[in-house]
Amino acid sequence: MLVDKDAIAMIAVKDLAAAEKFYKDVLGLEELESREEEVLLFRSGTTRLNVYRSQYAGTNKASCVTWNVGGEIEAIAATLKTQGVVFEHYDMPGLKLNGDIHSGGHMKVAWFKDADGNILSIVSG
């Protein structure tokens, strides 16, 4: 039933202005026109992110959006770091930390947070 339907990421934030700056200026996503006053829309590849105001912003303790960036992970992580992104370092079984990138087998992943503490990541593998 849903196999051929696109999914939309929903990201709760407290401050829409700070979120707009982060997702547009830091991550470089294309902002789309929104018909809703409390919702920002961004395009990322062929997907869409809805960023909306919520009192529950930042309460999710798991990744809410992951971008598969393939072999560009090191370059993208380096660019994000120059934009002020601070990467999270986790102690996870089977993963080694090399700089800001965790690796294990063929997979590499780097986690970071937006202004509200939502966990985002880039992955290769």
N, CA, C and O of each residue as an XYZ file, in Angstrom:
500
protein
N       0.817     -1.198      0.000
C       0.000      0.000      0.000
C       0.862      1.263      0.000
O       0.546      2.205     -0.727
N       1.946      1.317      0.794
C       2.763      2.531      0.867
C       4.104      2.384      0.144
O       4.884      3.336      0.106
N       4.381      1.235     -0.418
C       5.689      0.961     -0.997
C       6.103      1.957     -2.076
O       7.295      2.227     -2.218
N       5.183      2.502     -2.824
C       5.496      3.448     -3.890
C       5.242      4.904     -3.508
O       5.248      5.785     -4.369
N       5.020      5.153     -2.237
C       4.715      6.509     -1.766
C       5.943      7.116     -1.097
O       6.674      6.428     -0.384
N       6.163      8.399     -1.331
C       7.267      9.094     -0.673
C       6.907      9.382      0.775
O       5.755      9.675      1.096
N       7.907      9.296      1.646
C       7.724      9.643      3.055
C       8.244     11.065      3.268
O       9.097     11.540      2.518
N       7.731     11.729      4.281
C       8.139     13.090      4.615
C       8.643     13.092      6.049
O       7.949     12.628      6.953
N       9.839     13.608      6.263
C      10.370     13.730      7.619
C       9.674     14.883      8.326
O       9.473     15.945      7.736
N       9.308     14.682      9.579
C       8.682     15.703     10.410
C       9.638     16.015     11.561
O       9.968     15.133     12.353
N      10.079     17.262     11.651
C      11.056     17.646     12.655
C      10.478     18.767     13.513
O      10.167     19.850     13.019
N      10.343     18.488     14.792
C       9.791     19.467     15.735
C      10.885     20.412     16.216
O      11.980     19.976     16.570
N      10.581     21.716     16.227
C      11.521     22.727     16.704
C      10.773     23.740     17.571
O       9.553     23.874     17.475
N      11.506     24.437     18.401
C      10.908     25.486     19.223
C      10.999     26.846     18.538
O      10.077     27.656     18.631
N      12.106     27.090     17.854
C      12.384     28.394     17.262
C      12.483     28.240     15.743
O      13.478     27.724     15.234
N      11.459     28.684     15.025
C      11.434     28.531     13.569
C      12.536     29.341     12.884
O      13.083     28.901     11.873
N      12.863     30.506     13.414
C      13.916     31.328     12.801
C      15.271     30.634     12.910
O      16.031     30.608     11.942
N      15.578     30.076     14.072
C      16.841     29.349     14.253
C      16.867     28.099     13.380
O      17.905     27.755     12.814
N      15.730     27.421     13.272
C      15.642     26.217     12.443
C      15.840     26.571     10.973
O      16.532     25.857     10.246
N      15.230     27.678     10.535
C      15.379     28.096      9.143
C      16.851     28.358      8.813
O      17.346     27.939      7.766
N      17.532     29.047      9.707
C      18.953     29.340      9.505
C      19.760     28.050      9.443
O      20.626     27.909      8.580
N      19.494     27.105     10.343
C      20.251     25.857     10.383
C      20.006     25.008      9.133
O      20.957     24.610      8.459
N      18.757     24.735      8.825
C      18.450     23.833      7.712
C      18.752     24.459      6.345
O      19.131     23.754      5.410
N      18.586     25.765      6.231
C      18.817     26.445      4.955
C      20.282     26.854      4.807
O      20.925     26.515      3.814
N      20.806     27.580      5.790
C      22.149     28.138      5.668
C      23.262     27.151      6.016
O      24.277     27.101      5.322
N      23.089     26.372      7.074
C      24.132     25.438      7.495
C      24.098     24.161      6.657
O      25.122     23.753      6.110
N      22.922     23.527      6.551
C      22.823     22.276      5.795
C      22.665     22.503      4.296
O      22.910     21.594      3.503
N      22.261     23.695      3.907
C      22.150     24.014      2.489
C      20.924     23.454      1.801
O      20.926     23.276      0.583
N      19.870     23.171      2.566
C      18.652     22.650      1.955
C      17.881     23.767      1.265
O      17.965     24.929      1.660
N      17.138     23.407      0.241
C      16.319     24.381     -0.476
C      15.010     24.588      0.274
O      14.266     23.638      0.515
N      14.734     25.845      0.643
C      13.471     26.134      1.319
C      12.365     26.255      0.283
O      12.513     26.942     -0.728
N      11.268     25.588      0.547
C      10.095     25.620     -0.323
C       9.028     26.516      0.301
O       9.076     26.797      1.499
N       8.090     26.954     -0.487
C       7.002     27.780      0.020
C       6.066     26.917      0.867
O       5.683     25.818      0.466
N       5.710     27.428      2.027
C       4.794     26.730      2.924
C       3.492     27.503      3.023
O       3.486     28.732      3.094
N       2.401     26.773      3.026
C       1.088     27.409      3.192
C       0.725     27.553      4.668
O      -0.260     28.206      5.015
N       1.520     26.943      5.520
C       1.255     26.963      6.962
C       2.179     27.959      7.654
O       3.365     28.040      7.334
N       1.636     28.711      8.594
C       2.402     29.724      9.307
C       3.462     29.116     10.225
O       4.527     29.706     10.404
N       3.196     27.973     10.796
C       4.089     27.361     11.774
C       4.892     26.193     11.202
O       5.381     25.353     11.957
N       5.033     26.132      9.876
C       5.747     25.027      9.226
C       6.703     25.577      8.178
O       6.328     26.408      7.351
N       7.940     25.103      8.224
C       8.915     25.390      7.182
C       9.073     24.120      6.351
O       9.091     23.018      6.899
N       9.187     24.268      5.043
C       9.374     23.123      4.155
C      10.734     23.229      3.483
O      11.137     24.299      3.027
N      11.433     22.101      3.429
C      12.735     22.064      2.771
C      12.802     20.868      1.842
O      12.237     19.810      2.120
N      13.510     21.058      0.723
C      13.755     19.955     -0.201
C      15.162     19.443      0.024
O      16.110     20.217      0.159
N      15.282     18.121      0.064
C      16.574     17.450      0.182
C      16.539     16.284     -0.794
O      15.922     15.258     -0.510
N      17.187     16.429     -1.928
C      17.080     15.404     -2.966
C      15.650     15.352     -3.463
O      15.078     16.373     -3.844
N      15.074     14.162     -3.459
C      13.681     14.010     -3.890
C      12.733     13.948     -2.700
O      11.546     13.667     -2.866
N      13.244     14.205     -1.513
C      12.406     14.143     -0.316
C      12.136     15.536      0.219
O      12.741     16.519     -0.207
N      11.219     15.592      1.156
C      10.838     16.855      1.768
C      10.917     16.728      3.286
O      10.569     15.694      3.856
N      11.376     17.786      3.924
C      11.390     17.861      5.377
C      10.401     18.928      5.797
O      10.439     20.052      5.295
N       9.517     18.579      6.715
C       8.604     19.537      7.335
C       9.171     19.863      8.706
O       9.320     18.980      9.551
N       9.485     21.119      8.922
C      10.013     21.582     10.198
C       8.915     22.432     10.821
O       8.519     23.455     10.262
N       8.433     22.008     11.968
C       7.274     22.676     12.556
C       7.506     23.006     14.018
O       8.282     22.340     14.704
N       6.820     24.048     14.491
C       6.928     24.470     15.897
C       6.158     23.502     16.790
O       5.009     23.152     16.520
N       6.831     23.080     17.867
C       6.208     22.153     18.813
C       6.850     22.310     20.186
O       8.052     22.548     20.301
N       6.047     22.175     21.204
C       6.572     22.212     22.576
C       7.412     20.976     22.882
O       8.149     20.961     23.868
N       7.311     19.944     22.053
C       8.038     18.694     22.274
C       9.349     18.629     21.504
O       9.963     17.565     21.424
N       9.782     19.732     20.945
C      11.012     19.776     20.161
C      12.198     19.243     20.952
O      12.357     19.541     22.135
N      13.018     18.459     20.290
C      14.255     17.969     20.891
C      14.095     16.859     21.901
O      15.071     16.502     22.561
N      12.909     16.295     22.054
C      12.711     15.249     23.061
C      12.974     13.842     22.525
O      13.065     12.895     23.306
N      13.096     13.694     21.211
C      13.413     12.403     20.621
C      14.884     12.101     20.894
O      15.735     12.956     20.648
N      15.197     10.941     21.382
C      16.572     10.572     21.716
C      17.201      9.687     20.648
O      18.214      9.036     20.901
N      16.615      9.657     19.468
C      17.140      8.864     18.360
C      17.202      9.736     17.114
O      16.632     10.827     17.084
N      17.889      9.261     16.097
C      17.997     10.020     14.842
C      16.623     10.226     14.226
O      15.811      9.302     14.170
N      16.373     11.439     13.765
C      15.089     11.702     13.102
C      15.244     11.841     11.599
O      14.276     11.652     10.862
N      16.447     12.167     11.125
C      16.717     12.242      9.687
C      18.141     11.753      9.450
O      19.066     12.117     10.177
N      18.304     10.920      8.417
C      19.622     10.446      7.996
C      19.759     10.678      6.498
O      18.863     10.341      5.724
N      20.875     11.251      6.103
C      21.168     11.442      4.691
C      22.210     10.425      4.268
O      23.268     10.336      4.892
N      21.937      9.647      3.213
C      22.916      8.722      2.659
C      23.775      9.514      1.685
O      23.319      9.878      0.601
N      25.014      9.780      2.072
C      25.889     10.643      1.288
C      27.001      9.874      0.581
O      27.868     10.473     -0.054
N      26.973      8.557      0.690
C      27.957      7.731     -0.005
C      29.382      8.088      0.373
O      29.682      8.388      1.529
N      30.258      8.048     -0.627
C      31.678      8.290     -0.406
C      32.042      9.722     -0.084
O      33.216     10.024      0.128
N      31.068     10.608     -0.043
C      31.337     12.016      0.266
C      31.294     12.309      1.763
O      31.385     13.471      2.157
N      31.158     11.294      2.599
C      30.911     11.520      4.034
C      32.009     12.361      4.684
O      31.702     13.275      5.450
N      33.271     12.075      4.398
C      34.348     12.846      5.025
C      34.300     14.305      4.593
O      34.422     15.200      5.429
N      34.123     14.554      3.303
C      34.082     15.925      2.792
C      32.878     16.688      3.339
O      32.995     17.855      3.713
N      31.730     16.033      3.383
C      30.527     16.693      3.893
C      30.667     16.971      5.379
O      30.290     18.046      5.844
N      31.204     16.018      6.131
C      31.414     16.236      7.566
C      32.364     17.409      7.789
O      32.131     18.234      8.673
N      33.426     17.490      6.999
C      34.385     18.592      7.134
C      33.715     19.929      6.823
O      33.949     20.918      7.519
N      32.889     19.963      5.787
C      32.187     21.198      5.432
C      31.203     21.600      6.517
O      31.127     22.772      6.885
N      30.444     20.631      7.035
C      29.499     20.933      8.119
C      30.235     21.491      9.334
O      29.753     22.417      9.988
N      31.400     20.925      9.632
C      32.181     21.403     10.782
C      32.587     22.868     10.581
O      32.591     23.640     11.539
N      32.930     23.259      9.347
C      33.286     24.658      9.100
C      32.067     25.565      9.238
O      32.215     26.772      9.429
N      30.864     24.999      9.143
C      29.616     25.753      9.309
C      29.196     25.818     10.777
O      28.136     26.355     11.096
N      30.030     25.271     11.673
C      29.740     25.332     13.098
C      29.019     24.114     13.661
O      28.643     24.108     14.833
N      28.822     23.087     12.846
C      28.168     21.873     13.325
C      29.112     21.150     14.279
O      30.292     20.968     13.981
N      28.581     20.741     15.428
C      29.334     19.977     16.416
C      28.839     18.539     16.328
O      27.643     18.281     16.460
N      29.747     17.615     16.109
C      29.374     16.209     15.957
C      29.296     15.505     17.298
O      30.055     15.791     18.224
N      28.366     14.589     17.372
C      28.172     13.761     18.565
C      29.101     12.558     18.484
O      29.318     12.010     17.403
N      29.644     12.152     19.608
C      30.496     10.968     19.666
C      29.851      9.980     20.629
O      29.645     10.278     21.805
N      29.538      8.805     20.108
C      28.854      7.782     20.889
C      29.743      6.562     21.039
O      30.533      6.247     20.150
N      29.613      5.880     22.160
C      30.303      4.615     22.391
C      29.336      3.516     21.976
O      28.426      3.155     22.722
N      29.548      2.989     20.770
C      28.616      1.996     20.234
C      29.380      0.735     19.862
O      30.419      0.801     19.205
N      28.860     -0.417     20.285
C      29.522     -1.682     19.955
C      29.684     -1.851     18.444
O      28.751     -1.608     17.678
N      30.871     -2.267     18.029
C      31.131     -2.523     16.623
C      31.526     -1.300     15.812
O      31.832     -1.419     14.626
N      31.525     -0.110     16.442
C      31.903      1.100     15.724
C      33.135      1.736     16.353
O      33.255      1.816     17.576
N      34.047      2.186     15.499
C      35.250      2.895     15.921
C      35.091      4.359     15.556
O      34.546      4.690     14.503
N      35.560      5.220     16.417
C      35.496      6.658     16.147
C      36.808      7.118     15.540
O      37.873      6.968     16.139
N      36.719      7.685     14.334
C      37.879      8.268     13.646
C      37.545      9.727     13.390
O      36.799     10.039     12.461
N      38.087     10.620     14.200
C      37.717     12.036     14.111
C      36.270     12.179     14.551
O      35.941     11.885     15.700
N      35.403     12.628     13.653
C      33.984     12.770     13.974
C      33.127     11.678     13.337
O      31.903     11.689     13.467
N      33.772     10.738     12.652
C      33.033      9.715     11.921
C      33.212      8.359     12.588
O      34.332      7.919     12.844
N      32.090      7.709     12.863
C      32.094      6.356     13.405
C      32.122      5.390     12.226
O      31.436      5.610     11.228
N      32.910      4.324     12.333
C      32.945      3.358     11.245
C      32.933      1.943     11.791
O      33.429      1.660     12.882
N      32.349      1.069     10.989
C      32.283     -0.346     11.310
C      31.962     -1.116     10.038
O      30.918     -0.896      9.424
N      32.854     -2.017      9.640
C      32.630     -2.719      8.381
C      32.658     -1.742      7.232
O      33.594     -0.950      7.116
N      31.654     -1.780      6.381
C      31.571     -0.883      5.229
C      30.813      0.408      5.548
O      30.728      1.296      4.699
N      30.265      0.524      6.755
C      29.436      1.672      7.099
C      30.241      2.748      7.822
O      31.092      2.455      8.663
N      29.951      3.991      7.474
C      30.479      5.149      8.197
C      29.291      6.039      8.515
O      28.384      6.191      7.696
N      29.295      6.631      9.711
C      28.186      7.494     10.109
C      28.703      8.608     11.018
O      29.622      8.406     11.812
N      28.096      9.780     10.886
C      28.405     10.909     11.767
C      27.080     11.517     12.224
O      26.204     11.804     11.409
N      26.948     11.708     13.527
C      25.726     12.263     14.100
C      25.971     13.698     14.550
O      27.069     14.046     14.983
N      24.936     14.524     14.441
C      24.989     15.905     14.920
C      23.565     16.330     15.280
O      22.599     15.644     14.947
N      23.450     17.457     15.955
C      22.141     17.938     16.393
C      21.836     19.300     15.786
O      22.737     20.075     15.465
N      20.537     19.574     15.635
C      20.125     20.912     15.224
C      20.015     21.780     16.472
O      20.367     21.340     17.567
N      19.535     22.998     16.317
C      19.471     23.951     17.439
C      18.565     23.485     18.577
O      18.729     23.929     19.714
N      17.607     22.591     18.285
C      16.697     22.097     19.318
C      17.092     20.747     19.887
O      16.375     20.193     20.720
N      18.225     20.211     19.448
C      18.688     18.924     19.959
C      18.176     17.729     19.198
O      18.377     16.595     19.633
N      17.512     17.947     18.057
C      17.109     16.828     17.216
C      18.349     16.172     16.629
O      19.237     16.866     16.133
N      18.423     14.862     16.679
C      19.594     14.142     16.196
C      19.455     13.855     14.709
O      18.470     13.265     14.262
N      20.463     14.285     13.948
C      20.518     14.092     12.510
C      21.806     13.322     12.210
O      22.720     13.297     13.034
N      21.880     12.699     11.039
C      23.118     12.003     10.712
C      23.347     11.953      9.216
O      22.429     12.100      8.409
N      24.620     11.738      8.877
C      25.010     11.434      7.509
C      25.631     10.047      7.555
O      26.309      9.692      8.519
N      25.394      9.261      6.504
C      25.870      7.878      6.508
C      26.400      7.511      5.131
O      25.955      8.022      4.104
N      27.354      6.619      5.154
C      27.912      6.033      3.943
C      27.935      4.533      4.155
O      28.400      4.053      5.189
N      27.451      3.816      3.210
C      27.524      2.355      3.374
C      26.286      1.738      2.999
O      26.159      0.516      3.070
